[in-house]
Amino acid sequence: SLAAPAESWEFFTSAMWDPGRAGFADYSGNQNLKGAIARGLPESAWNVAWAVCSLLAVVAAWLLCRRLDRLRGADDAAGGAEQDDGLVLALQVSVVMVLGLLVSPISWSHHWVWCLPVLMSVAAATWRWRSTALGIAGAAGVLVFILAMQWWFPEQNHVEQNWPTWAKAVGSSYTWWALACGAVLWWVSGRRLKTLHR
């Protein structure tokens, strides 16, 4: 504000309140639930579908964090106190970071830098829990982010809505990977809970 008062005033009194300023939901660089929905459904359905999917994602993330919390308690009961506490906390933070990316109306591809700590947490869980499934999910994540498939197709000016169905799926790869990785983490943490309760 002090370095550029006129520009700061303009941003906080005008630009910040302009909904069109951030960009279009269907733009290929928007890698989240709303972006996937906007590329796949008519505009009249975007907000309702996004609200429902976001609510489901919030509930799923909450349930996953609760399950991970139970896992920490199970580790303590099995005599592994504090061994996995840091890992479980890192995984819970990762779940919440990815949730924020998924439910945000705009999550440009460069916002997914948050997946670096997520991938590190998944790698640590893969190693500590000896989980092939998490290893595959983590490797798939690295591949998805390296390939950045949303840029393989024409973009801008709503052309993404005309992509073939397969390109719409591939062009939302960050979103699909995040959902799949969450499902794998749910499954792996459930198996680990069963193992620790034996």
C-alpha positions as MATLAB code, in Angstrom:
seq = 'SLAAPAESWEFFTSAMWDPGRAGFADYSGNQNLKGAIARGLPESAWNVAWAVCSLLAVVAAWLLCRRLDRLRGADDAAGGAEQDDGLVLALQVSVVMVLGLLVSPISWSHHWVWCLPVLMSVAAATWRWRSTALGIAGAAGVLVFILAMQWWFPEQNHVEQNWPTWAKAVGSSYTWWALACGAVLWWVSGRRLKTLHR';
ca = [
       0.000    0.000    0.000;
       2.778    2.433    0.864;
       4.812    1.670   -2.251;
       1.895    2.122   -4.663;
      -1.010    3.888   -2.913;
      -2.966    4.722   -6.086;
      -2.781    1.151   -7.380;
      -3.640   -0.232   -3.931;
      -6.662    2.060   -3.710;
      -7.785    0.967   -7.192;
      -7.409   -2.718   -6.292;
      -9.180   -2.618   -2.923;
     -12.027   -0.328   -4.004;
     -12.675   -1.590   -7.527;
     -10.691   -4.476   -9.008;
     -11.100   -6.767   -6.003;
     -14.892   -6.607   -6.370;
     -14.963   -7.330  -10.118;
     -15.998  -11.002  -10.557;
     -14.799  -11.083  -14.177;
     -11.302   -9.946  -13.257;
     -10.114  -13.338  -11.994;
     -10.816  -15.116  -15.258;
     -13.268  -17.651  -16.558;
     -14.200  -20.841  -14.732;
     -13.987  -22.940  -17.908;
     -10.422  -21.837  -18.718;
      -8.103  -24.850  -18.926;
      -5.775  -23.425  -16.286;
      -8.594  -23.539  -13.709;
      -7.912  -26.918  -12.129;
     -10.648  -27.559   -9.584;
     -14.195  -28.841   -9.265;
     -15.743  -25.720  -10.796;
     -13.317  -25.840  -13.726;
     -14.088  -29.493  -14.465;
     -17.811  -28.783  -14.158;
     -17.598  -25.653  -16.340;
     -15.823  -27.548  -19.092;
     -18.357  -30.385  -18.970;
     -21.781  -28.865  -18.272;
     -23.857  -25.979  -19.636;
     -23.273  -22.669  -17.861;
     -26.739  -22.707  -16.289;
     -25.749  -25.801  -14.253;
     -22.316  -24.629  -13.088;
     -23.114  -23.045   -9.744;
     -25.536  -25.679   -8.485;
     -23.273  -28.561   -9.524;
     -20.236  -26.810   -8.047;
     -22.028  -26.138   -4.740;
     -23.136  -29.777   -4.440;
     -19.712  -31.150   -5.393;
     -17.987  -28.713   -3.034;
     -20.235  -29.740   -0.164;
     -19.504  -33.411   -0.873;
     -15.768  -32.657   -1.019;
     -15.884  -30.831    2.329;
     -17.710  -33.747    3.967;
     -15.317  -36.289    2.419;
     -12.266  -34.296    3.552;
     -13.680  -33.976    7.066;
     -14.329  -37.732    7.228;
     -10.837  -38.478    5.927;
      -9.230  -36.175    8.494;
     -11.290  -37.844   11.235;
     -10.201  -41.284   10.032;
      -6.575  -40.169   10.021;
      -7.055  -38.856   13.555;
      -8.347  -42.277   14.628;
      -5.286  -43.770   13.008;
      -3.080  -41.659   15.250;
      -4.978  -42.923   18.274;
      -4.687  -46.516   17.050;
      -0.918  -46.102   16.656;
      -0.718  -44.847   20.244;
      -2.749  -47.820   21.510;
      -0.539  -50.236   19.562;
       2.581  -48.894   21.272;
       3.700  -46.724   18.363;
       3.015  -43.465   20.169;
       4.239  -40.416   18.288;
       5.750  -42.561   15.543;
       3.080  -41.538   13.057;
       1.768  -38.381   14.755;
       3.784  -36.030   12.548;
       2.955  -37.991    9.425;
      -0.758  -38.069   10.228;
      -0.744  -34.318   10.872;
       1.080  -33.718    7.566;
      -1.494  -35.856    5.755;
      -4.363  -33.993    7.423;
      -2.876  -30.634    6.437;
      -2.427  -31.999    2.905;
      -6.074  -33.034    2.746;
      -7.168  -29.543    3.788;
      -4.779  -27.845    1.331;
      -6.104  -29.916   -1.554;
      -9.684  -29.323   -0.401;
      -9.054  -25.582   -0.628;
      -7.811  -25.995   -4.187;
     -10.753  -28.190   -5.174;
     -13.584  -26.037   -3.805;
     -12.173  -22.635   -4.731;
     -13.967  -21.047   -7.708;
     -10.570  -20.334   -9.282;
      -7.486  -22.509   -8.724;
      -5.056  -21.717  -11.508;
      -2.576  -24.450  -12.294;
       0.223  -22.506  -10.572;
      -1.790  -22.539   -7.321;
      -1.198  -26.287   -7.278;
       2.320  -25.647   -6.000;
       0.628  -26.718   -2.750;
       0.850  -30.253   -4.054;
       4.596  -30.331   -3.406;
       4.076  -30.806    0.357;
       1.135  -33.096   -0.431;
       3.340  -35.315   -2.591;
       6.034  -35.315    0.102;
       3.463  -36.415    2.696;
       2.197  -39.152    0.384;
       5.789  -40.286   -0.216;
       6.453  -40.394    3.536;
       3.262  -42.407    4.128;
       4.200  -44.727    1.268;
       7.550  -45.404    2.897;
       6.422  -45.591    6.517;
       3.322  -47.690    5.864;
       4.849  -49.725    3.016;
       1.854  -48.923    0.824;
       2.081  -49.750   -2.853;
      -1.279  -48.054   -3.483;
      -0.080  -44.741   -2.020;
       3.168  -45.106   -3.969;
       1.228  -45.472   -7.198;
      -0.983  -42.493   -6.279;
       2.088  -40.381   -5.522;
       3.868  -41.412   -8.728;
       0.704  -40.663  -10.699;
       0.608  -37.220   -9.070;
       4.184  -36.476  -10.072;
       3.367  -37.557  -13.625;
       0.160  -35.491  -13.736;
       1.967  -32.344  -12.602;
       4.933  -32.859  -14.919;
       2.733  -33.514  -17.955;
       0.344  -30.582  -17.225;
      -2.142  -32.051  -19.689;
      -4.512  -29.085  -19.463;
      -2.132  -27.254  -21.819;
      -2.213  -29.953  -24.513;
      -5.382  -28.580  -26.083;
      -6.530  -25.227  -27.479;
      -7.491  -22.821  -24.683;
      -8.911  -19.355  -23.989;
     -12.136  -17.705  -25.092;
     -14.268  -20.636  -23.860;
     -12.926  -23.025  -26.512;
     -12.490  -25.577  -23.697;
     -16.249  -26.176  -23.750;
     -15.844  -27.563  -27.267;
     -13.154  -30.073  -26.346;
     -14.116  -33.698  -26.937;
     -15.221  -35.504  -23.776;
     -11.913  -37.346  -23.404;
     -10.002  -34.041  -23.607;
     -12.265  -32.505  -20.952;
     -11.387  -35.429  -18.669;
      -7.664  -35.270  -19.422;
      -7.707  -31.464  -19.214;
      -8.937  -31.665  -15.603;
      -6.214  -34.088  -14.531;
      -5.176  -32.198  -11.382;
      -8.750  -32.406  -10.101;
      -9.169  -36.101  -10.903;
      -5.787  -36.939   -9.389;
      -6.653  -35.105   -6.160;
      -9.961  -36.955   -5.830;
      -8.356  -40.316   -6.632;
      -5.476  -39.723   -4.216;
      -7.982  -38.889   -1.478;
      -9.840  -42.134   -2.198;
      -6.585  -44.115   -2.044;
      -5.644  -42.442    1.240;
      -9.092  -43.320    2.617;
      -8.616  -46.982    1.625;
      -5.019  -47.235    2.874;
      -5.781  -45.555    6.197;
      -8.728  -47.919    6.699;
      -6.523  -50.941    6.080;
      -3.917  -49.563    8.449;
      -6.553  -49.085   11.151;
      -7.617  -52.722   10.757;
      -3.999  -53.893   10.960;
      -3.339  -51.893   14.117;
      -6.492  -53.209   15.807;
      -5.493  -56.861   15.370;
];
